[in-house]
Amino acid sequence: MACLWITARGGRWQALFVTLCLFELSSVAGQARYSVPEEQAEGSVVGNIARDLGVDVTRLISGKARIITKGSRKYVDLNRDKGSLVIKERIDREELCRKTTPCSFSFELILENPIQLYRVTVEVIDINDNSPSYPKDEIYLKIVESVTSGTRFSLVSADDPDVGINDIQKYMLKPSDNFKLEVQIQPDGENVIEMVLQTPLDREKEETHDLVLIASDGGEPHRSGTVCIHITVLDANDNAPVCSQPVYKAEVKENSPTGTVVTSVSATDEDKGVNGEVSYSIANVAREVKNMFEVNIKTGEIKVAGNLDFEESKTFQLKIQASDHGGHSDTCKVIIQIIDENDNVPTIQLMSFSNSISEDSPPGTTIAVINVDDEDSDGNGVVKCSINSDIPFKIDSSLTGYYTILTEDYLDRESIPEYNITITVSDQGSPPLTSSKNINVKVSDVNDSPPIFDQSEYSKNIPENNSPGFSVFTLSASDSDWGQNARVSYFLEEKEINGAAVTSLVSVNSENGVIHAVKSFDYEQIKWFEFNVTARDAGSPPLSSVATVKILIQDQNDNPPQVLYPVQTGGSLVAEMVPRSADVGYLVTKVVAVDVDSGQNAWLSYKLQKATDRALFEVGLQNGEIRTIRQVTDKDAVKQRLTVIVEDNGQPSRSATVIANVVVADSFPEVLSEFTDFTQDKEYNDNLTFYLVLALAVVSFLFITCLVVIISVKIYRWRQSRIMFHSNLPVIPYYPPRYSDTLGTGTLQHVYNYEVCRTTDSRKSDCKFGGAGSQNVLIMDPSSTGTMQRIQSEKSILDEPDSPLEVSLKE
């Protein structure tokens, strides 16, 4: 413990003693004690609390330092900016403590974040601001003239609310011719004032006497109070009343109703008649005490006259005066003890409270400091404080009357977001009184829960040929945290799929998790792909989780069948030869087709769409085989043209058409002339037109080029001849080798021979020969009418009379 005494001077008071004591307690950070005189002006500085407690001024501001008082009166306030305590309202020591010394009041200084509690006690120093006063301004006494010297007469004492040196220090009686004043101090500190007769009284000489009783205090400046004593001298009354006992003790319960009998006093007087009648009265007590009790003037019975409260005053002392009609009197003391009743309910006051606590707070974190108080005494004032047991909190007593509510275990906002704490206080009275207070503590969120996907793996089918931006499906992740910590965003993890970034295939909306297709998918190029999506919250630091998404491309019937055989080319036609001796079911050829789609979209069926003779051929629905359905006869046409449609099983279905040329003949020469009359397709005519236009353009270009060359040569020769004409050189003719001049004309020395081979149809100029092939396949070239039967021995057909001609130029 460290104590500091500070002394200052000035103003209306001589000395100010400040004592500061700091205690290291579990929840009370320290204590401070100050002393100030009463009646200080508002705004007067009590002390620098920040300096005395060792607390920085900035801590007072950031911790929202404030003063907590028990009662409704708040005598002192805190100036946070300067760290000082100042007088807020007038302090009257007599009103605050009456005669109790020392007089002080206490309050608590609370700081938050973290919670710190300081107890501050301010002692109020008394100043001499009250003068002694008497209950009455005048006292009337009747004294028998036969009273002997030394007879004592009790007088009422004065009252001064001040204490110590400022209280009454002495009494004086003026004049003092017949009486003197004696003051006796009782063991309990009370003054007994008696007036003693010194000189016998003589009614015949002086019937009345007027005295002044002066009470003076010891304060600076001195204050005093007076009462006038009027004495009337009576004829002889020999005996004074005598109390049965000098001190009476009694007990009465607080809150006893008015009229409750406390006790009775009695006194006897040996005189007879009127002089022996005794009357009782309360004398020499403070006004507030006299208002609490009353005494029966004839019987001496003492009854309750006011509201007795043990918490305000535990004992009362009465002076009962027994007087006769002759002016004689006696006094006795009545000590009344107030018995405490359990009439005060314990009170609960929140000194500091944090209505929000972070869920990651460690056990032992303080959330509230409370003060409990019961104004009753003994068992009635002993309190027990507790909280409900179904919560992870506990309550500890840190200082008498102070309790701290602490966390007992780790908190989890996701499990329980808030707690209702019921604080219960009960005393040990009979019956016990109980009070309770509810506080609500909210658990603030900490980012301790990552987002959780509904599934760890997702699989979704999407049809091919989707439009870009197509919404595939929505991912959803939930976060059990709150606020920003629960706001989830979605991101694609970087990855390459078939050499392309995943972002070129799909995208994800960061706000709602909707996955969109970036491009149109083609089942034939990619059948499925897989990628990861990260769900990340907005906490600090952020937490995340990953889900795997698998996209399956569904095939659509977007590709028609492709015919592999018979080969359809623009340059030649394929013909299948069927012998006339073919039986029913003879396999002519087989249409081979494929479909790059899959599943039922690739299931192909074959149908005969057109035929020269539909009664001769049929096509297998599943295998595409072209077979004869009857015996071939001589009447059947040699040339048979079949149109086969190949159709898939998709919805809607797609198809392709193939033309199969069939020749009904037993030998190859038999069909040569037949194929020269095959009508050319429109495609062939279009190609022929293109080639004719191209040939015309080439010929025109060559013509212009030759014309330019001839003109250039002519000009060159003309210039050469001009040069030679103007020169003197002889002209020597030059003849190229193998050139002879006959009759002035140039001829070639050699003879050139020409061989011409022609076909039966001289309209065509050449014949092309194809490679070896199946003996039943014919190749027709649209640029010629020549045909060739390809056989394994590659036999030439030039020996026939109508064979094609080969024209060659030989030197």
RARA-V50614 format. One record per helix or strand of 3 or more residues. SS is the DSSP state (~ for helix, > for strand). FROM is the first residue (numbers start at 1). TO is the last residue. If there is no record, write none. Layout:
{{SS/FROM/TO} {SS/FROM/TO}}
//
This chain:
{{>/2/10} {>/13/22} {>/28/37} {>/45/47} {~/49/53} {~/57/62} {>/66/68} {>/76/79} {>/84/87} {~/93/97} {>/103/111} {>/116/125} {>/138/144} {>/152/155} {~/164/166} {>/168/174} {>/179/185} {>/191/197} {>/208/217} {>/224/234} {>/247/253} {>/261/264} {~/273/276} {>/279/283} {~/287/290} {>/293/295} {>/301/304} {>/315/323} {>/329/339} {>/347/353} {>/356/358} {>/366/373} {~/378/381} {>/383/387} {>/393/399} {>/402/407} {>/418/427} {>/434/444} {>/457/463} {>/471/474} {~/483/486} {>/488/492} {~/502/504} {>/506/508} {>/514/517} {>/528/537} {>/544/554} {>/562/565} {>/572/578} {>/587/590} {>/592/594} {~/599/602} {>/604/611} {>/617/619} {>/625/628} {>/639/648} {>/655/664} {~/669/675} {~/682/726} {>/739/742} {>/745/748} {>/777/781} {>/787/789}}
//
